[in-house]
Amino acid sequence: MLAEMVMFIQLLGMATLAAILPTIVVMCAIYLIYTYRVQIWWFIKGIMRGVCWLIICLVDGKAKADGIKVKKAG
């Protein structure tokens, strides 16, 4: 009887953690994205520029890719 009660308490604890931990992780992710959105956007733009440069380099050659100027927004 004691073993069944301990197993039930353990199962209840695992179910509680399974419900709470993902919620905490999502809340932390939302907070970090909201707080550092400018830096994240800058990082994403850098990755997009790199991928675009690589595609242009593969299609048209390195000289053409190096010669393309990036317009600044604003």
C-alpha positions as CSV (number, residue, x, y, z in Angstrom):
1,M,0.0,0.0,0.0
2,L,2.8,2.4,0.9
3,A,4.6,1.6,-2.4
4,E,1.4,2.5,-4.4
5,M,1.1,5.8,-2.6
6,V,4.7,6.7,-3.2
7,M,4.3,5.8,-6.9
8,F,1.2,7.9,-7.1
9,I,2.9,10.9,-5.6
10,Q,5.9,10.4,-7.9
11,L,3.5,10.2,-10.9
12,L,1.7,13.3,-9.7
13,G,5.0,15.2,-9.4
14,M,6.2,14.1,-12.8
15,A,2.9,15.2,-14.4
16,T,3.2,18.6,-12.6
17,L,6.7,19.1,-13.9
18,A,5.6,18.0,-17.4
19,A,3.0,20.8,-17.3
20,I,5.0,23.5,-15.6
21,L,8.5,23.2,-17.1
22,P,7.5,23.8,-20.7
23,T,5.4,26.8,-19.6
24,I,8.4,28.3,-17.8
25,V,10.7,27.6,-20.8
26,V,8.2,29.3,-23.2
27,M,7.8,32.3,-20.9
28,C,11.6,32.7,-20.7
29,A,11.9,32.5,-24.5
30,I,9.3,35.1,-25.0
31,Y,11.0,37.4,-22.4
32,L,14.4,37.0,-24.1
33,I,13.0,37.6,-27.6
34,Y,11.2,40.7,-26.4
35,T,14.2,42.0,-24.5
36,Y,16.8,41.3,-27.2
37,R,14.7,41.6,-30.3
38,V,17.0,44.2,-31.9
39,Q,20.0,42.1,-31.5
40,I,18.1,39.0,-32.7
41,W,16.9,40.9,-35.8
42,W,20.5,42.1,-36.5
43,F,21.7,38.5,-36.2
44,I,19.0,37.2,-38.6
45,K,19.8,39.9,-41.1
46,G,23.4,39.0,-41.0
47,I,22.6,35.3,-41.7
48,M,20.3,36.3,-44.6
49,R,23.0,38.5,-46.1
50,G,25.5,35.6,-45.8
51,V,23.1,33.1,-47.5
52,C,22.3,35.6,-50.3
53,W,26.0,36.3,-50.8
54,L,26.7,32.5,-51.0
55,I,23.9,32.0,-53.5
56,I,25.1,34.8,-55.7
57,C,28.6,33.5,-55.4
58,L,27.6,30.0,-56.5
59,V,25.4,31.3,-59.4
60,D,27.3,34.3,-60.8
61,G,30.8,34.0,-59.2
62,K,32.7,35.6,-56.4
63,A,33.5,38.8,-58.1
64,K,29.8,39.6,-58.8
65,A,28.9,38.7,-55.2
66,D,31.7,40.9,-53.7
67,G,30.6,43.8,-56.0
68,I,27.0,44.0,-54.7
69,K,26.4,46.9,-52.3
70,V,23.8,46.5,-49.5
71,K,21.4,49.4,-49.2
72,K,20.9,50.7,-45.7
73,A,17.3,51.1,-44.7
74,G,16.0,54.4,-43.4
